[in-house]
Amino acid sequence: MKFWVLAYAGAAVAEIAGCFAFWAWLRLGRSVLWVLPGTASLILFAWLLTLIDASHAGRAYAAYGGVYIASALVWLWAVEGARPDRWDLIGAAICLAGAALILFGPRQPVA
């Protein structure tokens, strides 16, 4: 498996878990202590994105957006128990295709 796949997948898990920790604290009434691992998870997320081999940070982040969307739907199903519908899956496929274009498309500046 390519390293960038692992870096993006790890970043997605770290970001979603970190954000969910804050959601659990603020929306689900969990202890404020949920913020500690959530913050560590968000730091891990940011570090993992720096490992992506892209010519510019913005390009790595833009491509990550598609990965994040697909990963959020996996989280929806695996953690929250809500099964994505066909529109969720179609939308995620479109986003992943866009992410691939951003990351792997030939580079030509816009005139």
C-alpha positions in Angstrom: 0.0 0.0 0.0 1.3 3.5 -0.8 2.5 5.6 2.1 0.2 8.5 1.1 -2.8 6.3 1.5 -1.8 5.4 5.1 -1.0 9.1 5.9 -4.4 10.3 4.6 -6.3 7.5 6.3 -4.5 8.1 9.5 -5.1 11.8 9.3 -8.8 11.2 8.7 -9.2 8.9 11.7 -7.2 11.4 13.9 -9.2 14.4 12.8 -12.6 12.8 13.1 -11.8 11.3 16.4 -10.4 14.6 17.7 -13.5 16.5 16.5 -15.8 13.8 17.9 -14.2 14.2 21.3 -15.2 17.9 21.4 -18.7 16.9 20.1 -19.0 14.4 22.9 -18.0 17.0 25.5 -20.2 19.9 24.1 -23.1 18.1 22.6 -23.3 14.7 24.4 -22.6 15.9 27.9 -19.4 13.9 28.3 -16.6 15.0 30.7 -14.3 17.9 29.7 -11.5 15.3 30.0 -12.6 14.1 26.5 -10.9 17.3 25.2 -7.4 16.0 26.2 -7.2 13.0 23.8 -9.2 15.0 21.3 -6.5 17.7 21.2 -3.7 15.1 20.9 -5.6 13.5 18.1 -5.9 16.8 16.2 -2.2 17.4 16.7 -1.5 14.0 15.2 -3.9 14.8 12.3 -1.9 18.0 11.5 1.4 16.2 11.6 0.2 13.4 9.4 -0.8 15.8 6.7 2.7 17.2 6.6 3.9 13.8 5.4 2.0 14.0 2.2 4.3 14.5 -0.8 2.7 17.4 -2.6 4.2 20.5 -4.2 2.1 22.8 -2.0 0.4 22.4 1.4 -2.9 23.7 -0.1 -2.9 20.9 -2.7 -2.4 18.3 0.0 -5.2 19.8 2.1 -7.6 20.1 -0.8 -7.1 16.4 -1.8 -7.5 15.4 1.8 -11.0 17.0 1.7 -12.3 14.1 -0.4 -10.7 11.5 1.9 -12.2 13.3 4.9 -15.7 13.1 3.4 -15.5 9.4 2.7 -13.9 8.7 6.1 -16.7 10.7 7.9 -19.3 8.4 6.2 -17.3 5.3 7.4 -17.4 6.9 10.9 -21.1 7.6 10.6 -21.7 3.9 10.0 -19.0 2.3 12.2 -19.2 4.5 15.3 -22.6 6.2 15.2 -24.5 3.2 13.7 -26.2 5.2 10.9 -25.8 3.5 7.5 -24.9 5.9 4.7 -27.5 6.0 1.9 -26.8 5.9 -1.9 -26.6 9.7 -2.1 -23.9 9.7 0.6 -22.0 7.1 -1.3 -22.4 8.8 -4.7 -21.2 12.1 -3.1 -18.2 10.5 -1.5 -17.2 8.9 -4.8 -17.4 12.3 -6.6 -15.3 13.8 -3.8 -12.7 11.1 -4.0 -12.5 11.5 -7.8 -11.9 15.2 -7.3 -9.3 14.5 -4.7 -7.5 12.2 -7.1 -7.6 14.9 -9.8 -6.1 17.5 -7.4 -3.3 15.2 -6.2 -2.4 13.4 -9.4 -3.5 15.7 -12.2 -0.9 17.2 -14.6 0.3 20.5 -13.3 -0.3 23.5 -15.6 -0.8 27.0 -14.2 -4.1 28.7 -15.1 -3.5 31.5 -17.5 
